[in-house]
Amino acid sequence: MIKHIAIAAAALTALIAAAPAPQNLHQFTLKTIDGKPMPMAQYKGKVVLLVNTASMCGYTPQYEGLQALHDSYKAKGFTVVGVPSGDFGGQEYGSNAEVKQFCESKFGIKFPMAEKAVVKGPKAIPLYKWAANTLGEDKTPQWNFHKYLIGKDGRLIAAFGTKTTPTSPEVTAAVAKALATGN
C-alpha cells in the first residue's frame, strides 16, 4: 500500500512539474475590486497597462494620468488595470470598498480595478510573480505606481518605474507602438 502511495505521489509531482508555466497575461484571473472574477483573457487583442496603485502615496496623483491615458487610447484597444497594494509603506486603505470609493470620488477612475493584492516577494499574486520571472527582479515594483505594458498577445513588453508618469512620452510612445504593431 505504501509503495502505491509513493508511486502515486511521484507521478503527481512529475505531472505538476511538467505543467507549463503561464506564458501570457491571458492565462491569469484576478478578482475585481467588487470581488467578481476578472479573467485576463477578456483583454485578448488589447494592450494593457498593469499598475500597482496606492491611495495614500505621494505618487497617488498619477491616477489622473492613468485615467487620461486610458481615455485617450481606449477606443483603439487599450486599457489600464489597477491593482491596489499596501506593499510599500502600507499606503493603501484596508478594504476594497474604501479603495473603490476613494478612486471614484477623488479621481473619477473608470478603468478596471482589481482587488487589493500583494505585488512583490514570495507572497505576490501569481500575475506579479509571472511578470517578475519574465522580465527579471530588476523590473519588479520597487514602489507604488510601477507599470507593466502588455501587448495584444498578452506578453510583457516593458516595465516603467514609479517616477515615469503615465502620460510621459516614454509611456505614450510605447502604448502607441504596441497598438500599431499588434504586440
N, C-alpha and C positions, 0 to 999 in steps of 0.2 A: 504493500500500500504506500509506504513512504517513498519507494522507488518511483511509483506512478506520479505521486505528487511532485517529486523533484523534477521528473521529466516534463510534466505539465508546466511547472514554474519556469523551467528553462525555455520551453517553447514560447511561453507568453513573453518572457523577457526579450527573446530574439525578435518576436513579432513587433513589440513596442520599439525596439532599437531600429528595426528596419522601416518603421513608419516614416514617410517622407516629412522633412521639416517644411513648415509653411514657406512658400516662395513669394507670396504677394499679399497685399492688403486684403484682397477679396476673400481670403481664407479665414478671416477673423470675424468675431461677433462681439460687439460691446453692448452695453445697455445704455439707453438714452437717459438723460437727466431725470426723466419721469419713470425710469425703471422698466421700460419696454425693450424688447430685443432690438438691436441696431446692427443688423448684418452688414458688414462692409462690402459684401457682394453687390449691394444696391448702388455702389459707386463705380461699377464696371463701366468703362468708357468715359469716366470723368477724371479730371485732375483734382487731387485733394491736397490741401494744406492741413496737416495734423499738428495741433498746437496744444502743449500743456499750459493751462491757464491758472491764474490765481486772482482772487478778488481784492486782496489787501496788500498788493505788491507795488513797488514804485513803477513797475512796468505795466500795471493794470490799464493805463490809458491806451495801450496797444489794442484793446478791444475795439476801439473806434476805427483803427486802421484795418483790423481784421474784417469788421463788418463792411467797410468801404471796399476792400479788396474782393470780398465775397459778392457784393452787389455789382461791382464793375465787370466781373467775369462769369457770373452765374449763368447768364444766357448762352455762354459759349461752352458750357460743360465743366464748370469749376465749382468747388465748394470748400469751405473751411469746416473742419470738425474740431471743436474744442474739447479738451479733456481736463477738467478741473483737477488740481492736485495740491495737496498740502505738504508735499515732499520738501519744499525749500522754505524753511523758516515758519512752517505752519501758517502760511499766508492765505489759506482758503477757509471758507466757512465750514462748519461741521456737517451740515446736511445739504443734500442735493437741492431741496426746496429753497434753502437760503441762497445758494449759488444761483439758481434759476431766477429768483426774484431780483437779486442784485443785477445780474446780467441784463435782464429785460428792462428793469426800471432805470438803471443808470446809463446803459449804453445801447438800448434798443436792439439787443442781439436777436437775430433771426436765423443765423446759421445753426446747424445741428450741434448740440452739446451732449456729450456722454456723461455718465455718472462720474462722480469723484473717484479717482484711482491713483494707485502708486505707479510712477513712471520711471523710477530709477532703481538700480540694485537688484538683488535676488528676489525681492517681493514684487517687482514690477509686473504689470499685467502682460500677458503673452504678446500683445501687439508691440509694446515697447521693448520687450526682450528681443523680438524678431528684428526690430529696427537696429538695436544695439549690435546684434550678431551680424547683421547685414552690412552696416556702414562702419562698424567699429566703435569701441568705447569712447574714442575721442569725439565722436559725433553724437553722443547721448546728451540729454538735457543736463546742463550744469546749473540751471536756474529756471525760473518760470518763463513762459513765453518762448520756449525753444520750438522751432518749426521744422517739420519734415515735409518735403514736397514729394508727392507720389503721383506717378504717371497714370494714364488711362488704363494701362495694362496691370496696374496695381503694384508695380515695382518702385522701390525708392529711387528718387533722382538726386536729391540733395538734402542737406541739413543746414539750417540757419540758426545761429545763436541768438540769445535773448536780445542783445543790443541791435540786431538787424531788424528794423521795423517792417511790418507787413507791407507798407507802401513804398519801401525803399526801391531804388532802381534795380538792385540785385534780385530782390524777390519778384517784382513785377515782370522783369525780363525773363526770369526762369519760368514763371507761370505762363507767360505768353508763348514762349518757346515750346513748353510741354503741350499746350493746347494746339499749337500749329503742327507739331511733329507726330502727335499721337502717342508719345511715350508717357 
